[in-house]
């Protein structure tokens, strides 16, 4: 496989970011969105990220975007500034190849530079692959919200995993 390269996302990347995001909706394992979102509807979300603290990165292999990472503000109040929610999304053609671990490792090793001391992941309880991946990297279950989401008339639990990074 060619070398994986991470870079800051630009607004020109938003359509592929949203395409990758939308490709996860039908699985009912990754997102609470139940219908596709548009790139236009996510412009404000994109612009709310800052490269120096809450970036969105895309990863490329041989010039093709294979996935993305975003660091979301956990809460707007200043005392929470060093805590972020992490999201990782992989293009369908690149899933199942171990890239999730590479993405998560990249996120973890970048936290000190980003001034993020604590990372959180919001993961559906039935998303065993993601829970397993985060646990492999030392994340622990910090919260369990039973039956807070309804996906296709099935009540689903949300697990929040966390890790103190530095």
URPE-V311364 format. One record per residue. N is the residue number from 1. RES is the residue in three letters. OMEGA is omega in whole degrees, -180 to 180 (none if undefined). NEAR is the number of other C-alpha atoms within 12 Angstrom. Layout:
BEGIN
n res omega near
N RES OMEGA NEAR
N RES OMEGA NEAR
END
This chain:
BEGIN
n res omega near
1 UNK 178 10
2 UNK -178 11
3 UNK 177 14
4 UNK -179 22
5 UNK 175 23
6 UNK 175 27
7 UNK 176 23
8 UNK 177 27
9 UNK 173 29
10 UNK 179 21
11 UNK 176 23
12 UNK 178 15
13 UNK -174 27
14 UNK 179 31
15 UNK 179 23
16 UNK 176 29
17 UNK -179 38
18 UNK 176 31
19 UNK 179 25
20 UNK 178 33
21 UNK -178 35
22 UNK -179 29
23 UNK 180 27
24 UNK -172 28
25 UNK -176 23
26 UNK -179 18
27 UNK -177 20
28 UNK 179 26
29 UNK -167 29
30 UNK -175 34
31 UNK 177 32
32 UNK 172 27
33 UNK -179 21
34 UNK 175 21
35 UNK -179 17
36 UNK 175 20
37 UNK 179 23
38 UNK 176 20
39 UNK -180 22
40 UNK -179 17
41 UNK -177 14
42 UNK -179 23
43 UNK -180 20
44 UNK 176 13
45 UNK -179 23
46 UNK -177 30
47 UNK 179 20
48 UNK 178 20
49 UNK 178 25
50 UNK -178 20
51 UNK -176 24
52 UNK -179 18
53 UNK 180 28
54 UNK -175 35
55 UNK 162 35
56 UNK 178 37
57 UNK 168 39
58 UNK 177 39
59 UNK -179 36
60 UNK 170 28
61 UNK -179 20
62 UNK 177 13
63 UNK 180 15
64 UNK 179 21
65 UNK -178 32
66 UNK 179 37
67 UNK -179 42
68 UNK 179 42
69 UNK 170 43
70 UNK 174 41
71 UNK -178 41
72 UNK 172 34
73 UNK 178 30
74 UNK -179 27
75 UNK -176 15
76 UNK -178 13
77 UNK -173 10
78 UNK -177 10
79 UNK -180 12
80 UNK -173 19
81 UNK -177 22
82 UNK 175 29
83 UNK -179 32
84 UNK 172 36
85 UNK -178 34
86 UNK 174 38
87 UNK 178 35
88 UNK 178 40
89 UNK 180 37
90 UNK 174 39
91 UNK -178 30
92 UNK -177 21
93 UNK -178 16
94 UNK 180 22
95 UNK 177 22
96 UNK -179 14
97 UNK 180 15
98 UNK -179 16
99 UNK 179 31
100 UNK 178 31
101 UNK 179 26
102 UNK 178 27
103 UNK -179 34
104 UNK 177 35
105 UNK 177 22
106 UNK 180 29
107 UNK -177 42
108 UNK -178 33
109 UNK 180 19
110 UNK -173 28
111 UNK -178 30
112 UNK 178 20
113 UNK -180 19
114 UNK -178 29
115 UNK 176 25
116 UNK -179 32
117 UNK -176 27
118 UNK 177 32
119 UNK 177 43
120 UNK 171 41
121 UNK 178 42
122 UNK -171 35
123 UNK 175 40
124 UNK -178 34
125 UNK 180 30
126 UNK 177 25
127 UNK -176 23
128 UNK 180 16
129 UNK 180 20
130 UNK 178 34
131 UNK 179 30
132 UNK 179 22
133 UNK -178 26
134 UNK 178 35
135 UNK 178 23
136 UNK -179 17
137 UNK 172 27
138 UNK 176 21
139 UNK 179 29
140 UNK 176 25
141 UNK 180 24
142 UNK 179 20
143 UNK 177 19
144 UNK 179 20
145 UNK -177 19
146 UNK 171 17
147 UNK -179 17
148 UNK 179 18
149 UNK 175 25
150 UNK 179 19
151 UNK -178 24
152 UNK 177 16
153 UNK 177 11
154 UNK 178 14
155 UNK -176 18
156 UNK 178 25
157 UNK 175 23
158 UNK 176 30
159 UNK 172 30
160 UNK 176 28
161 UNK -180 34
162 UNK 177 30
163 UNK 172 28
164 UNK -170 21
165 UNK -180 25
166 UNK none 17
END
